[in-house]
């Protein structure tokens, strides 16, 4: 090797070392976000969170609303404005921080009520008591299961927020297990509260359901078996209540007769012969276990989900679909909901949506609000015995030059969500206000509670938000 070749090799090694050192510097914190942090190996070894946030399809329900708005604007009146409909740039995938603001419009949402430093849950039901159904259910938690559903998008994907809220509630009130689980996950390792594996399932959710698909449930998804399918769920030590549970159930629709095998952690398989039926069927294995396996040889078997829980205390089901706008709930099937409610009826339903409908230049979300009114009305029809809380969107960052500030459109969305809750006579919680209000996103990112997109919570951020929400929940049911 000649001197020239050695010189080039030294230069390459030196350059690589310099890049490695630079990638370890917390640039965003040192430069007030003028320079973003970067990972030298991110493209070679992308994190599971980065993979989750890439290529997120647009919710077709939201897309349909935008198409209708475009047709209305092109209808010849020439006078349709943003007040009449969402603008066409409202298509968001809540994945990366590509937003920017040059001349932000001042948007002021109604102030959230605060008591003793806690942002309160707002009660628009007409009842003097906040959360009367959930409040009564808690008094019965020693003798029955009190079930809570949290419906949302990628903001809570991977059980973020839900896992910590569940843990807080179960430690205080009792309960065990993670509750609802979809039959398959593309990113099973991201979730800390359960280990999931399996094969032979084709997943369907609100992003790819046709208008003719009637399998519309609260979870927003279902799985179809290829004829030989398996799903396994194992407890973890991440939280006290996720190590084990005492009841394991599988909810399904069988298009044909066949065999389903359920196995708990004792390794003993229990074989069930099931018949064809268009209605939901439920199979359960009672007994303390740290794992649950479902196997089937029925072609096109529809797996609506499994439920891993106990018979008393709090159970909190995380039902998240990335990209979900919440509008798909308008097509919720009451017959399916009634069938599933034999196992999983709800005392409280929490709705976490809206981030996907936000656009940097949009300050009016009237059309989205109207669509969500219909969605909430359908949820109330299918689950009449549940209190409902609509969560306002969390804070979201945008760049003005090199400085990150709150996206002005966020306040406009929150105001629409608050008005929607008022019209639907449900409860509302101002997530952004609880986070700290204007520019909270900057503080949360500096505290390493948000991802680099200045949108999504990480696990630490989910834990922080769960504490804030739990404080509000305690105020609501104890006062």
Secondary structure as the mmCIF struct_conf table of DSSP 4:
data_model
#
loop_
_struct_conf.conf_type_id
_struct_conf.id
_struct_conf.beg_label_comp_id
_struct_conf.beg_label_asym_id
_struct_conf.beg_label_seq_id
_struct_conf.end_label_comp_id
_struct_conf.end_label_asym_id
_struct_conf.end_label_seq_id
HELX_RH_AL_P HELX_RH_AL_P1 UNK A 3 UNK A 23
TURN_TY1_P TURN_TY1_P1 UNK A 24 UNK A 24
BEND BEND1 UNK A 25 UNK A 25
HELX_RH_AL_P HELX_RH_AL_P2 UNK A 27 UNK A 30
TURN_TY1_P TURN_TY1_P2 UNK A 31 UNK A 33
BEND BEND2 UNK A 34 UNK A 35
TURN_TY1_P TURN_TY1_P3 UNK A 40 UNK A 44
BEND BEND3 UNK A 45 UNK A 45
HELX_RH_AL_P HELX_RH_AL_P3 UNK A 48 UNK A 52
TURN_TY1_P TURN_TY1_P4 UNK A 53 UNK A 53
BEND BEND4 UNK A 54 UNK A 55
HELX_LH_PP_P HELX_LH_PP_P1 UNK A 56 UNK A 59
HELX_RH_AL_P HELX_RH_AL_P4 UNK A 60 UNK A 73
TURN_TY1_P TURN_TY1_P5 UNK A 74 UNK A 74
BEND BEND5 UNK A 75 UNK A 76
BEND BEND6 UNK A 78 UNK A 78
TURN_TY1_P TURN_TY1_P6 UNK A 82 UNK A 84
BEND BEND7 UNK A 85 UNK A 85
HELX_RH_3T_P HELX_RH_3T_P1 UNK A 88 UNK A 90
BEND BEND8 UNK A 94 UNK A 94
BEND BEND9 UNK A 96 UNK A 96
STRN STRN1 UNK A 100 UNK A 100
BEND BEND10 UNK A 102 UNK A 103
HELX_LH_PP_P HELX_LH_PP_P2 UNK A 109 UNK A 113
STRN STRN2 UNK A 114 UNK A 115
TURN_TY1_P TURN_TY1_P7 UNK A 116 UNK A 117
STRN STRN3 UNK A 118 UNK A 119
HELX_LH_PP_P HELX_LH_PP_P3 UNK A 120 UNK A 121
STRN STRN4 UNK A 122 UNK A 123
BEND BEND11 UNK A 125 UNK A 126
BEND BEND12 UNK A 128 UNK A 129
TURN_TY1_P TURN_TY1_P8 UNK A 130 UNK A 131
HELX_RH_AL_P HELX_RH_AL_P5 UNK A 132 UNK A 139
TURN_TY1_P TURN_TY1_P9 UNK A 140 UNK A 143
BEND BEND13 UNK A 144 UNK A 144
STRN STRN5 UNK A 145 UNK A 152
BEND BEND14 UNK A 153 UNK A 153
HELX_RH_3T_P HELX_RH_3T_P2 UNK A 154 UNK A 159
TURN_TY1_P TURN_TY1_P10 UNK A 160 UNK A 161
HELX_RH_AL_P HELX_RH_AL_P6 UNK A 162 UNK A 173
BEND BEND15 UNK A 177 UNK A 177
STRN STRN6 UNK A 179 UNK A 181
BEND BEND16 UNK A 183 UNK A 183
TURN_TY1_P TURN_TY1_P11 UNK A 186 UNK A 187
HELX_RH_3T_P HELX_RH_3T_P3 UNK A 188 UNK A 190
BEND BEND17 UNK A 192 UNK A 193
STRN STRN7 UNK A 194 UNK A 205
TURN_TY1_P TURN_TY1_P12 UNK A 206 UNK A 208
TURN_TY1_P TURN_TY1_P13 UNK A 211 UNK A 212
TURN_TY1_P TURN_TY1_P14 UNK A 218 UNK A 219
BEND BEND18 UNK A 220 UNK A 220
STRN STRN8 UNK A 221 UNK A 235
BEND BEND19 UNK A 237 UNK A 239
HELX_RH_3T_P HELX_RH_3T_P4 UNK A 240 UNK A 242
BEND BEND20 UNK A 243 UNK A 243
STRN STRN9 UNK A 245 UNK A 253
BEND BEND21 UNK A 255 UNK A 256
STRN STRN10 UNK A 258 UNK A 264
TURN_TY1_P TURN_TY1_P15 UNK A 265 UNK A 266
STRN STRN11 UNK A 269 UNK A 274
BEND BEND22 UNK A 278 UNK A 279
STRN STRN12 UNK A 281 UNK A 289
BEND BEND23 UNK A 290 UNK A 290
STRN STRN13 UNK A 291 UNK A 296
TURN_TY1_P TURN_TY1_P16 UNK A 299 UNK A 300
STRN STRN14 UNK A 302 UNK A 309
BEND BEND24 UNK A 311 UNK A 312
STRN STRN15 UNK A 313 UNK A 320
TURN_TY1_P TURN_TY1_P17 UNK A 322 UNK A 323
BEND BEND25 UNK A 326 UNK A 326
HELX_RH_3T_P HELX_RH_3T_P5 UNK A 327 UNK A 331
HELX_RH_AL_P HELX_RH_AL_P7 UNK A 334 UNK A 341
TURN_TY1_P TURN_TY1_P18 UNK A 342 UNK A 343
BEND BEND26 UNK A 347 UNK A 347
STRN STRN16 UNK A 348 UNK A 352
HELX_RH_3T_P HELX_RH_3T_P6 UNK A 355 UNK A 357
TURN_TY1_P TURN_TY1_P19 UNK A 360 UNK A 361
HELX_RH_AL_P HELX_RH_AL_P8 UNK A 366 UNK A 382
TURN_TY1_P TURN_TY1_P20 UNK A 384 UNK A 385
STRN STRN17 UNK A 387 UNK A 391
HELX_LH_PP_P HELX_LH_PP_P4 UNK A 392 UNK A 395
STRN STRN18 UNK A 397 UNK A 400
TURN_TY1_P TURN_TY1_P21 UNK A 401 UNK A 402
STRN STRN19 UNK A 403 UNK A 406
HELX_RH_AL_P HELX_RH_AL_P9 UNK A 408 UNK A 424
TURN_TY1_P TURN_TY1_P22 UNK A 425 UNK A 425
STRN STRN20 UNK A 427 UNK A 429
HELX_RH_AL_P HELX_RH_AL_P10 UNK A 431 UNK A 435
TURN_TY1_P TURN_TY1_P23 UNK A 436 UNK A 436
BEND BEND27 UNK A 437 UNK A 437
TURN_TY1_P TURN_TY1_P24 UNK A 438 UNK A 439
HELX_RH_AL_P HELX_RH_AL_P11 UNK A 440 UNK A 446
TURN_TY1_P TURN_TY1_P25 UNK A 447 UNK A 448
STRN STRN21 UNK A 450 UNK A 450
TURN_TY1_P TURN_TY1_P26 UNK A 452 UNK A 453
BEND BEND28 UNK A 454 UNK A 456
STRN STRN22 UNK A 457 UNK A 457
HELX_RH_AL_P HELX_RH_AL_P12 UNK A 459 UNK A 478
#
